[in-house]
């Protein structure tokens, strides 16, 4: 899935607002958004700070899996520019085309990350920036466990989400109808730890996307190490 966020639409009383349009698959959503998503989110100072922390821990030429690589900016671009071997995976053909053009030194695959087999210890690190939110809570937990096994013992994790306590809630994300699930901050940290990572750092911020419909939303960044 693409690096993405989605806050539930709300009625004035704070409850989720129903909408007429059915939820769209992630590939359809991010095919429609394309470079618009990058313009809205790539300038996040907290995202760049998270990449700074990850880069500090990586040995030269590390092999890094970027889950939900989107347009390749900023994650794959910064990692590749630092000399690391990046494999980006995204369900959106439009995003993969943009990423391949913008980050030619990285490898990109158009696929559902949940369906790809990885060898144990295949990667030195994995990035999961906002790419879980259109999965159910159960799918998120299972995927994080699979990703932990794909990372070498002692390898690094950088993961970010919108830490809200919602499950299968209808939302409108940049004009696109979606269904989102997430966890509160403490529960998400527990899920990451349960998947096989030691959580070493966490950072919470409010970020407003650079988009006409952008509103402040909480972002949680965790850094960890494969047990």
DRENBA-48701 format. One line per field, with one value per residue (C-alpha): residue number from 1; residue in one letter; x, y negated, z negated. Coordinates in pm, whole numbers. Example, Ala and Ser with C-alpha at 12.3 -4.5 7.8 and 13.67 -1.06 7.14 Angstrom:
<nodes>
i: c(1_2)
aa: c(A_S)
xx: c(1230_1367)
yy: c(450_106)
zz: c(-780_-714)
</nodes>
This chain:
<nodes>
i: c(1_2_3_4_5_6_7_8_9_10_11_12_13_14_15_16_17_18_19_20_21_22_23_24_25_26_27_28_29_30_31_32_33_34_35_36_37_38_39_40_41_42_43_44_45_46_47_48_49_50_51_52_53_54_55_56_57_58_59_60_61_62_63_64_65_66_67_68_69_70_71_72_73_74_75_76_77_78_79_80_81_82_83_84_85_86_87_88_89_90_91_92_93_94_95_96_97_98_99_100_101_102_103_104_105_106_107_108_109_110_111_112_113_114_115_116_117_118_119_120_121_122_123_124_125_126_127_128_129_130_131_132_133_134_135_136_137_138_139_140_141_142_143_144_145_146_147_148_149_150_151_152_153_154_155_156_157_158_159_160_161_162_163_164_165_166_167_168_169_170_171_172_173_174_175_176_177_178_179_180_181_182_183_184_185_186_187_188_189_190_191_192_193_194_195_196_197_198_199_200_201_202_203_204_205_206_207_208_209_210_211_212_213_214_215_216_217_218_219_220_221_222_223_224_225_226_227)
aa: c(X_X_X_X_X_X_X_X_X_X_X_X_X_X_X_X_X_X_X_X_X_X_X_X_X_X_X_X_X_X_X_X_X_X_X_X_X_X_X_X_X_X_X_X_X_X_X_X_X_X_X_X_X_X_X_X_X_X_X_X_X_X_X_X_X_X_X_X_X_X_X_X_X_X_X_X_X_X_X_X_X_X_X_X_X_X_X_X_X_X_X_X_X_X_X_X_X_X_X_X_X_X_X_X_X_X_X_X_X_X_X_X_X_X_X_X_X_X_X_X_X_X_X_X_X_X_X_X_X_X_X_X_X_X_X_X_X_X_X_X_X_X_X_X_X_X_X_X_X_X_X_X_X_X_X_X_X_X_X_X_X_X_X_X_X_X_X_X_X_X_X_X_X_X_X_X_X_X_X_X_X_X_X_X_X_X_X_X_X_X_X_X_X_X_X_X_X_X_X_X_X_X_X_X_X_X_X_X_X_X_X_X_X_X_X_X_X_X_X_X_X_X_X_X_X_X_X)
xx: c(0_103_240_-88_-312_-684_-883_-1247_-1498_-1706_-2047_-2070_-2135_-1799_-1935_-1818_-2021_-2182_-2114_-2288_-1989_-1858_-1503_-1244_-953_-618_-485_-779_-743_-373_-395_-636_-420_-80_155_-112_-39_332_262_40_266_629_717_656_948_874_892_1231_1350_1246_1449_1745_1724_1697_1994_2207_2161_2215_2544_2667_2479_2198_1907_1585_1222_992_633_382_654_415_589_928_950_1076_1158_1308_1477_1662_1761_1885_2072_2257_2375_2129_1962_1590_1304_976_637_306_-35_-81_54_46_255_503_547_612_854_1055_1091_1185_1413_1583_1842_1575_1378_998_737_364_210_12_271_49_92_468_695_1015_1303_1386_1643_1630_1648_1859_1568_1205_1011_633_528_148_86_-122_-433_-647_-580_-785_-628_-571_-402_-175_-62_0_191_416_502_590_800_986_1085_1201_1445_1776_1807_1919_1784_1590_1222_1080_701_447_71_-221_-273_-651_-861_-1078_-1166_-1316_-1444_-1562_-1361_-1293_-922_-832_-1173_-1154_-1389_-1193_-1229_-957_-841_-577_-475_-419_-55_9_-175_11_345_235_140_482_654_439_542_904_1056_1199_1054_1343_1203_867_770_423_334_38_75_-142_-124_-55_-395_-719_-894_-598_-666_-430_-392_-182_119_312_663_824_1177_1272_1510_1439_1470)
yy: c(0_-356_-562_-705_-832_-863_-1021_-917_-1169_-1299_-1445_-1758_-1531_-1362_-1031_-891_-1039_-801_-864_-745_-622_-270_-234_-194_50_-104_-62_-263_-534_-590_-557_-851_-1055_-997_-1290_-1482_-1257_-1337_-1711_-1676_-1463_-1454_-1773_-1625_-1729_-1437_-1188_-1326_-1317_-951_-879_-1060_-827_-519_-622_-662_-291_-144_7_-97_71_205_380_203_294_-7_108_-116_-303_-544_-783_-699_-1042_-1094_-746_-549_-858_-939_-578_-523_-853_-732_-424_-167_104_26_256_65_237_69_183_-127_-102_-481_-521_-255_-429_-762_-600_-424_-754_-957_-703_-506_-359_-168_143_119_393_346_600_650_676_931_1175_1155_1424_1310_1521_1507_1234_1108_741_528_291_231_-95_-100_-464_-503_-194_14_-198_-35_310_459_470_843_799_530_756_1053_841_687_1037_1144_833_904_1246_1087_865_998_1028_688_526_203_104_-242_-248_-528_-539_-759_-648_-650_-374_-275_50_69_-289_-466_-778_-1021_-1062_-1346_-1307_-926_-697_-443_-215_-257_-73_-168_-144_-395_-481_-237_49_-5_0_329_473_382_538_849_884_932_585_404_53_-183_-526_-687_-1035_-1190_-1503_-1681_-1723_-1919_-1791_-2048_-1998_-2202_-1940_-1902_-1915_-1848_-1475_-1286_-1098_-838_-729_-425_-293_54_344_702_928)
zz: c(0_47_-236_-349_-624_-671_-951_-994_-865_-1156_-1220_-1438_-1741_-1682_-1556_-1221_-938_-688_-323_-10_189_115_-11_263_275_182_537_676_413_473_849_830_593_757_712_519_221_236_240_-66_-287_-166_-352_-697_-918_-1154_-866_-762_-1124_-1142_-829_-986_-1288_-1069_-854_-1167_-1242_-895_-785_-438_-156_-373_-204_-306_-240_-196_-254_-79_108_281_518_365_200_-60_-192_97_240_-82_-149_207_205_-105_85_-49_162_150_246_256_269_346_475_693_1050_1078_763_876_1212_1039_792_1062_1246_938_769_1049_812_616_712_708_723_784_547_227_-51_-228_61_120_-23_-192_-308_-679_-742_-383_-484_-715_-783_-699_-669_-715_-688_-710_-495_-737_-776_-508_-655_-937_-1282_-1248_-910_-1054_-1337_-1105_-855_-1121_-1239_-884_-836_-1159_-1027_-701_-894_-1025_-1405_-1525_-1207_-1217_-1194_-1125_-1137_-1148_-1182_-1281_-1643_-1675_-1826_-1527_-1356_-1005_-1013_-698_-617_-334_-258_-19_142_168_-31_-236_-537_-800_-1111_-1362_-1728_-2004_-2074_-2359_-2191_-1864_-2045_-2205_-1866_-1725_-2026_-1996_-1633_-1735_-1761_-2062_-2055_-2129_-2037_-1979_-1865_-1837_-1640_-1486_-1111_-869_-509_-239_-79_-61_-274_-509_-883_-1174_-1243_-1497_-1367_-1567_-1466_-1627_-1587_-1688_-1649_-1552_-1853)
</nodes>
